[in-house]
Every structure is written in C-alpha cells, then in structure tokens.
Amino acid sequence: MSSEGKDRLAALGLHVPELLLPAEGVDLTRFSVVACDQHSAEPEYWERVRETVGDAPSSLKLILPEAWLQNSNEHKAAIGPTMERYLQDGILRSIGEGMVFLHRRCSTGLRRGLVVAFDLEQYDYRSGAKSLLRPTEQTVIERLPARLAVRREAPIELPHVMVLYNDPEDMLMNALEQQSRGKTPLYDFELMEQGGAVTGWQLRDEADYALLADCLEKLRAQAIDDMLFAMGDGNHSFAAAKLRWEEVKLTIDPDQWNDHPARYALCELVNLYDPGLCFEPIHRLLIGVSRAGVCRDLKLDPLAPPPLQELQPRLDSWLKDHPEAELEYIHGADECRHLGLKSDCLAIIWDRFDREGLFPWVAAHGPLCRKSFSMGHAADKRYYLEARKIR
C-alpha cells in the first residue's frame, strides 16, 4: 500500500520490502553465515562452517561460497529446492513490510546500518553512469553470467550488499537510533567464526519512513552530481540483479513494473563515515620482477608511491609488455611487506585509503580501478539473515 513516506522514499531510490526471517526456534547463530565472497582461498573455513551448521537450517544452504566454485555441482543444485522448502515449511517466514535498523558489533567497534530494498532503476553499474547509486570500482562483466544464472532460478534473495551514503555528521543513523529506542529487537545474537554480534529493530511505521526521507532529502541536496549512494560491497551481485530486472521487464507490461519484486534488491545502507566502518587500501605485489627494473621503468619510489588511480594504468600497461610478471592484490600492509622481501618481488604499499575523497572522485571520474579498497576484515562483512521473495 502506498503512502506519502513510501512515495518520498521511492523518489530517493528506496523501497520498503516485505522481509523474511527465520522462524522462532531456528538457531540464528547457525543460520547466519558470512558473505559468500569471503575466505575464497580458505576452503577449510567453509568446511568448519559446514560442520558448525550440521543439519540445522542455515543460509549456508542457500548460497554458494566462492571457495566451493570448483567442486560445487551438488551444493549448487540443491540451493533452489532448499529455498523453496524453507518457504513451504515456514523455516523462513514473513515479518511484514518494514526496514531493519542494525547494530553490528565487530572487530572495529559498533557499526550501524539499515536493511532496505533499492530500486534497480536508480542504479547503473556501467562507467559514466549518472544514477543515484553508482559503482565505486570497475565492474568485471565476465563475473556476471554465473551470478545472473543463480538469480534467474532463485525464489528469494539474501543480501551481503553494503551501500554507502555520505553523511559526515552521522545525521541519519543518529535519527534512526532515536526512532528505535524503546522498541523490542527482532533479534540479538552472536555470529559464528568471530563475526561479533548483531541486533536488529524493525522500523515499519509512517513516521519511520518520513524520518528516513527527511534525512536523505537533506543529504541529496548536498550531493555532488546528484550521487546520493555509492556501492561498498557486493557490486557484482547488484549488477546481476539489475540484468535480471532488465530481462523481466521485457516479459511484463510497463504498468506492472512498479510492483514487480524483481525491480528491487535488498541491501544494507551504511554511512561512509561510520566509526565502526574500517577502510583499508589494497596493496600491490609484483612477482617475478627485477625491483630496480620496475622502479626505473615506472619511475616509481615504492616507499612513496603515487595515488593508486594514477599508478594502476601505468602498471597495467607495463604488465602487457612483461608477461613474465604477475600482479597480486594483498590485504594487509604487513603481509605485503613480508612477501615483498623475496628477491624477485616488489611490494607497493599505501598508508591509508582516502574515504573523504571517494564520493567526489566517483562523481567526477567514475569508478575507481579494481581492488582499490576494502571495508574491514573478512569477519566484519555482512552475514546473511534477512531475505525477500524476488518472484
């Protein structure tokens, strides 16, 4: 049902979703697992998760960890039927329309967020996009077909997507904090594998929608080039959802577009300046090279490298002429520095990532180069919990 608050949110690219949560009695610690793109080189992590989950209902059975991509046929084939079974058996139940205000306790402290649905008509993953929501890093088109295939078959979605907005005064989350005060939490539980803990409060009243619209309208008035939102984590999942919506649009009448569930995708809104949100640069490690030769060719001082957006195109060009060399993307300065001690390696390390410059750069120049930054450690990423029907 439409309302003034919902209409104002629609103009801001947001949609109030009907949410699904695990039924009472489901062990939420075993249900909730970290984003599928984490620990991709650590199959042992996901084997531990599998042992922890056992026969219990779990989002592990509804997603495909990237660590299992090479040996995943049986697990992948079971995802769709398991989703259907969870719906039919009431393991996932509707809690009605609304949003969820989050407290996530993680290694960097308390992080606040808001689970809501985003209108895919207001998102464009292509370079040069002028949409309300824009990608912050280049989209690798080759990664989309596999994700699109999963989206086509899935009756529900579970988000690990984090969308950023630019609020230096933390106006929005402070307002939602006041709005949720006195409400009974939907859930409050510990996350597995050192993920910390999470508490969520449902916001479902017209006053909640109006408050959110008030804050975002003020932020939009201050936005550069009308860029209200930027992708944090999960751009390729959102891009696949966008492609699926473009397919669906061709099969239905335009007067059905507004209400079709495939038009929207769940995400968590997080303030770029949230004190619990840690931004780190992703470092570069060149392997199979002469340090002196690289520094000479690129006019590079590895102890004081130029900004990544300036250096990466030069690196890409140099690598084309040096097929013997390899480039690795390394999280963690100490690890990169250690690996760079090998005689045929060169570590290129940055002190910090400039979060303050993220929105201005993307608005002016488009997405950053691939693997520019990371938002926190693996255990601090989103864990799957809220779900939503998409067909």
Number of C-alpha atoms within 10 A of each C-alpha: 4 6 11 12 19 20 16 19 21 17 13 20 21 21 23 22 22 17 23 23 20 24 16 11 7 15 15 23 18 21 21 23 27 25 25 19 16 17 17 15 11 12 14 12 14 21 13 12 17 16 9 15 21 11 9 13 20 25 25 22 21 22 21 19 21 18 20 18 12 7 9 14 11 8 17 18 10 14 20 19 16 17 20 15 13 17 18 11 10 15 18 23 18 16 14 14 16 22 24 21 25 27 18 25 19 21 17 14 13 17 21 24 23 24 26 22 25 26 22 22 15 19 22 18 25 16 17 15 17 17 21 20 26 29 29 27 22 18 19 12 12 7 13 17 12 10 17 20 12 17 21 18 12 19 16 19 21 20 22 24 25 24 25 24 24 24 21 12 11 14 14 22 23 11 14 20 14 9 16 18 10 8 10 10 15 13 13 16 14 17 22 20 14 12 21 17 17 19 17 22 23 23 21 15 12 14 12 20 21 18 16 19 23 15 16 21 17 13 21 18 12 14 19 15 16 15 23 25 28 27 22 22 24 17 23 21 19 28 24 23 26 24 18 18 22 15 13 16 15 9 8 11 9 9 8 9 14 12 9 15 18 24 22 27 26 27 23 24 25 25 25 24 18 19 13 20 21 19 17 21 21 23 23 25 19 22 20 17 16 15 17 10 11 17 13 11 11 12 10 16 12 15 11 11 15 14 10 22 13 11 13 16 12 13 17 12 10 15 15 10 9 12 9 10 16 13 15 13 15 20 17 15 20 11 12 21 19 10 18 20 11 12 12 14 20 25 23 24 23 18 12 12 18 11 15 12 9 16 25 15 14 22 21 11 11 20 26 19 16 15 16 20 21 17 15 16 17 15 20 24 22 21 22 22 19 21 21 23 18 18 12
